[in-house]
């Protein structure tokens, strides 16, 4: 079973994604901030990370910087889920290695599932 780590400080969205991914038979881990997310990654080696950009303790960009420096986490695919949708932010995320970016106001959970399947399969 593929493991997905959701690093998201909005509990409602995190719970919604967790439920949807569990229904799709993924193992789901969650973290409420960037620091917790890094710890979860080191412990559990997820197959993919769903990552918010604006979070307490460590931003999504800082999480990606930490991931890039660590041989165990640098190859984990990242899908950004952001509130901002600012082209400059999304461009920066892609340059840092994000596979794709979804804007919270515009995506539906099924789209998230499709993007995950593109990256790691079922």
KADA-V527333 format. One record per pair of residues at least 6 apart in sequence whose ideal C-beta (glycine too) atoms are under 6 Angstrom apart, sorted by the first residue. I is the first residue (numbers start at 1). J is the second residue. Records with the same first field share a line. If there is no record, write none. Layout:
# KADA-V527333
I = J, J
This chain:
# KADA-V527333
1 = 27
2 = 26, 47, 120
3 = 27, 46, 47
4 = 21, 26, 28, 46, 48
5 = 29, 40, 46, 49
6 = 14, 17, 30, 50
7 = 31, 37, 51
8 = 14, 52
9 = 32, 33, 55
14 = 30
18 = 28
20 = 109
21 = 28
22 = 28
24 = 113
29 = 40, 44
31 = 37, 40
33 = 55, 56, 57
34 = 55, 57, 58, 62, 63
35 = 57, 58
37 = 63
38 = 66
41 = 73
47 = 120
48 = 77, 116, 119, 120
49 = 76, 78
50 = 79, 81
51 = 60, 78, 80
52 = 60, 81
53 = 60, 82
64 = 96
67 = 73, 74
68 = 74
77 = 99, 119
78 = 98
79 = 99, 100, 115
80 = 93, 98, 101
81 = 102
83 = 104
85 = 103
90 = 101
93 = 101
99 = 119
100 = 115
